[in-house]
Structures are given as structure tokens and as C-alpha cells.
Amino acid sequence: MATTVLITGGTGTIGRRLTELLLQQGFQVSLLSRSAAQKPRPNVAVYEWNIEKGHIDPQAIRTADHIIHLAGAGIADERWTDERKKQIIESRTKSTQLLANALRSGRYSVKSFVSSSAIGYYGGDTADRPLTETSEGGHDFLAQVVRAWERSVDDVAASGIRTVKLRVGVVLTMEGGALPKLVQPIRLGAGAPLGSGQQYMSWIHIDDLCRMYIQALTDDSWQGIYNAVATPPVTNEAFTRLIIDLLGKPRLLPRVPAFAIRLLFGEMAIVVLGGNYVLNKRIREETTFRYQFGDLAAALKNLLVSG
């Protein structure tokens, strides 16, 4: 009988690609959704949950061998009002708590719980200071979100289930996220670094990230926190130049000034103007994981030219 992987947030950009790769590798996939009627694929089971009401279909847990937890409101989808900040935190903590409560029932055969986290743990802007999994956390809003998120996952670990937290960097895919927004002006001949252009981007190709989730659930040696990024990080300016070269577009325009970005996005501008030099120390030294796209040029070529 096929191993069943239950995914939360499975209809999002990462969840869709992860589902595809899991099915290709012979796994059975099930999703938790606000509506069980939303069935993205005929061979994928969908179970209903309601985070606000604290409801989850118990069958979802009973049939799962592994859980991959991706659910959470998008960090950069809306301006950070007080209400939006609350939604961002609670969408992560309450959903995890709901899963932890369901697992406390003991009526399950779940062997591992792999949760998304984020490199925002270290803070929105840590300049060029090298950061590993043991580096100190930040104190801004992004760090607060991730700290609360990861604490909620500890409630799952308390049930005796092997847990893994992947602190995810900038995910490269043309299906959503940051890359299409960066590529569009370049295609129009208006490419320019953002702010100083010297802020570091710690990135990962979506396929490598999904393969990382899969190895984390199948390899019992994975435990705890891992930085899910490729090496090395690059500056925003270098990233922009590489896209311009790949697409054969005109040279860089003057940088987009930081004050204009702050006017447009408010506090959320830190997502664009801040940077982190995050290293995948545990992935490289403690696992057998091998990147398909460990080189940024190869990753971008796959997504922009070959894809």
C-alpha cells in the first residue's frame, strides 16, 4: 500500500508542485482544505478543516503516514496593518495547534511532521553577516512570526512525532512569489536593482525545495531546524544582472530608490529592501541531499529559458 502524505496549504504554489513530485514518486497525496469539494486532482483526496472553528476531519489524520505543513497567510500579499499582522501569525500558529490537538488523540500512524518555517527568523535585514541554524533570531515582525510559528510546531514534537522545520528562503518559480514580479519589468526593458541593490538574497529553486520536503519526511535522520536555501546567496543587483543577461535585455536602469519602495509598501518594504546571508550548513554537513539547481545561473536558466 502506498505511503500517504497529508499536505496543508497544498493548493498554493509550493503545494501544487510538491503534490506533483510526490505523485511521480509513487506516494499517495491528501490535502486539507476549507472545502472538501475543491478537488485539484482526481487521484488526490481532500479533507475539510476550519482553523477558526477548530475543526478538522479526523479521517485526514487517521489515513496519513506523514504530514507536510505549508499553510499560512502570504507575508507579502497585503500591507501590514495590525489586523493583517494578526492574520499572518494566527494562520500559522492556529493551524499548527489544530494539527497538534488532532494528533494528541493518538489515533494515527503519522511518522513525521515536516513544517515550513522561514529565514525571517533571523530578522528582515541582517546585511552580510553569515547565518546558520544556530544563529540568534531577530526581533522584528518577521522574526516574531517565525518564532511563534516554530514554537507551535514544538507541540507536535511533544506527541513523540519526528519533526522537521525548514527555514525557507526566496523560492524561485515562475508560478508565483517574487520571481515573476522581478522578471516582468526586465522583460519590458525596465530592470533595475531595488534600493541599494547590495542586500543579499538567500534563494532556492522550487524543485529543490520540494525534494527537500520529500527527503525530510522519508529520511529518519532529519530532525529539527534546517535552512532551506541554496549556496551562495547573491545580492539583489547581481540577481537582476543575471536575469538581464539571460533574457538579453538592456543594461540596468538607475536603482529604484528605497524611499519610493517604503512609500509604496510601508513596513512591508523590509521584504524587498532587507537581506540575509543564510547558509545551509546542516543540509550540507548532516544530510545526503544533493541540489539539482545549486547554481543560480542554472536555476534561472531552467525557469526563464528552459522552462
Secondary structure, DSSP 8 states (H G I E B T S, - for coil): ---EEEEESTTSHHHHHHHHHHHHTT-EEEEEES-TT--SSTTSEEEEEETTTTEE-HHHHHT-SEEEE-----TTSS---HHHHHHHHHHHHHHHHHHHHHHTT------EEEEEEEGGGG-S--TT-EE-TTS----SHHHHHHHHHHHHHHHHHTTT-EEEEEEE-EEE-TTSSHHHHHHHHHHTT----BTTS--EE-EEEHHHHHHHHHHHHH-TT--EEEEE--SS-EEHHHHHHHHHHHHT-----S-B-HHHHHHHHGGGGHHHH---EE--HHHHHH-----SS-SHHHHHHIIIII-
